[in-house]
């Protein structure tokens, strides 16, 4: 993950896991890695599982055991449980912000980003804080009068569909 070399996002089918956010309960294979310090934390996103290595661990040495444990854990959907109300530990983002960040990244990599690129523009995800998604417009989108419609009628509408807790979308240049 950019800026977090000790974290790895494992892509899984959307809706596979019964909960999202920081996990307090994981199936036994992953629980063993949390208990022995191989993993520090496991977080569920809408279409991914994020694992963070424990202190002194490396992906080169421990990655295969994490992959094997995750594969086994995904076969046990009832073994996953959220850590309600706890911080994800991803800087200043709360659990909801982490999920919103993941959703915004996916939407910008998909339909909304494709739309902007088809017009010679770009929308870069800057960050998420307290439910507000911040983006930076580039290319033909920067200064375009229709960019407001793209941000609010396309990006914001899709994010609200995925994450009802969205407060808003803002452009760093606005």
Residue pairs with C-beta under 8 A, 6 or more apart in sequence:
1 7
1 8
1 9
1 50
4 52
4 90
6 40
6 52
6 53
6 57
7 50
7 51
7 52
7 53
8 50
8 51
8 59
8 63
8 66
9 45
9 48
9 49
9 50
10 48
10 49
10 50
10 51
10 67
10 70
11 47
11 48
12 47
12 48
12 49
12 74
13 47
14 46
14 47
15 46
16 74
16 77
17 44
17 49
17 77
17 80
18 77
18 78
18 80
19 44
19 80
19 81
19 82
20 44
20 45
20 46
20 82
20 95
20 99
21 43
21 44
21 82
21 83
21 88
21 95
21 96
21 98
21 99
22 41
22 42
22 43
22 82
22 83
22 86
22 87
22 88
22 89
22 95
23 42
23 43
23 44
23 80
23 81
23 82
23 83
24 81
24 82
24 83
24 84
24 86
25 31
25 79
25 80
25 81
25 82
26 34
26 42
26 73
26 79
26 80
26 81
27 72
27 73
27 75
27 76
27 79
27 80
28 73
28 76
28 79
29 68
29 69
29 70
29 72
29 73
30 39
30 42
30 69
30 70
30 73
32 69
33 39
33 65
33 66
33 69
34 40
34 41
34 42
37 54
37 55
37 56
37 57
38 53
38 54
38 57
38 62
38 65
38 66
39 51
39 52
39 53
39 54
39 57
39 66
40 52
40 53
40 54
40 55
40 89
41 51
41 52
41 88
41 89
42 49
42 50
42 51
42 52
43 49
43 50
43 52
43 88
43 90
43 95
43 98
44 50
44 80
44 82
45 98
45 99
45 102
46 99
46 102
46 103
46 106
46 162
47 102
47 106
48 102
49 70
49 74
51 66
51 70
52 89
53 59
53 62
53 66
73 79
73 80
82 95
83 95
85 95
86 95
87 94
87 95
88 94
88 95
88 97
88 98
90 98
92 129
93 101
93 128
93 129
94 130
96 131
96 163
96 165
97 128
97 129
97 130
97 131
98 128
99 163
100 128
100 131
100 133
100 159
100 163
100 165
100 166
101 125
101 127
101 128
101 133
103 159
103 162
103 163
104 125
104 128
104 133
104 135
104 155
104 159
105 125
107 113
107 155
107 158
107 159
107 162
108 123
108 124
108 125
108 135
108 155
111 154
111 158
112 123
112 150
112 154
112 155
112 158
113 122
113 123
115 150
115 154
116 122
116 123
116 139
116 141
116 150
119 140
119 141
119 144
120 139
120 140
121 137
121 138
121 139
121 140
121 141
121 142
121 144
121 147
121 150
122 137
122 138
122 139
122 141
123 135
123 136
123 137
123 138
123 141
123 150
123 151
123 155
124 135
124 136
124 137
124 138
125 133
125 134
125 135
126 134
126 135
126 136
126 172
127 133
127 134
128 134
130 167
131 165
131 166
131 167
131 168
132 167
132 168
132 169
132 170
133 155
133 159
133 166
133 168
133 169
133 170
134 169
134 170
134 171
134 172
135 151
135 155
135 169
135 170
135 171
135 172
136 171
136 172
136 173
137 143
137 144
137 147
137 151
137 171
137 173
141 147
141 150
142 173
147 171
151 169
151 171
152 169
155 169
156 166
156 168
156 169
159 166
159 169
160 166
